[in-house]
Amino acid sequence: MAVRDRTRARPRALLCALLAPLALVAGMLAAPAPAGAASAGLTPVTGFGSNPGNLGMYAYVPDGLPAGAPLVLALHGCTQSAGDYHGHSGWAELADAYGFAVVYPQTTGANNANSCFNWFQSADTARGQGEALSVKQMADHAAALYGTDPDGVYVTGLSAGGAMTAELLAAYPDVFAGGSVAAGVPAGCARSLVDAYMCMYVQSGKTPQQWGDLARAASGGWGGPWPRVAVWHGTADTTVVPANAAESRDQWTDVWGTGQTPAETATLPGGTTRASYEDASGRSVVETYTVPGMGHGLPVDPGTVPGQCGTAGTYYPDTICAGYYTAQFWGLL
């Protein structure tokens, strides 16, 4: 999850110190998806709003999609693109199989030198501002186009896209019914470039209530219900350390008031451990998915049988189809 801030001047010594680890471990240097596969069926959409964050909007809509079908917004990682995420993540296959639309927001080097979403800048994450508002406008525009039920809009992302997903869930809990954060960080973790590196590499020591307070403060006074949140992370991630998964769990379980002890755990393909945290009615509202031995990335499981999806590649390890289990958790299957 590379983070290079083009809008704020920094002393040369500090930049050198930050760029050294960036070059070694923090860059999401993903190879592009195969030609043709990445963009098949992907349509650019313009005129979706004022777009203060200067983002691109791309949509994948299965043929014959019925009115009222759900909508998933899927955010790529650094140096990636909408086409790359479309071609690898498996969301298009799941949309075809289970009947929902997918919108891929895309940022560029004009916004961030590494084409990262600016998850660490308050001007791009706060409610009513910047990139976060652009994504919200995409959600509103697509929902109107496709007749989506207002309670059927979801957001997911990888790495910097995962971190931005957390920010969107905190800033717009009235828009998103659920979210999924893959290899990301909790909402409100960073508000500067220096903060971003601390979030990625160092456990903060914040309590669940402190994390929950950051999400509540970002929401504009939202009283609930909150989005249901899935958290995906590999145990061998050295780019965004696994402590971030525990802190994301702490944040959203505190928001929901469930406590941090899971009501149920299960073993999934690839040795993945799913832990479920339930509300007072017994519904799972927060789930964590811990993938043993996996580094930084979004797990996929290429194949054609139910439960499989995606195309393996750089930062898309062949382990388990995260999209399938996320969609199942959200109730899309």
Order of alpha helices (4+ residues) and beta strands (2+ residues): alpha-beta-beta-beta-alpha-alpha-beta-alpha-alpha-beta-alpha-beta-alpha-alpha-beta-alpha-beta-beta-beta-alpha
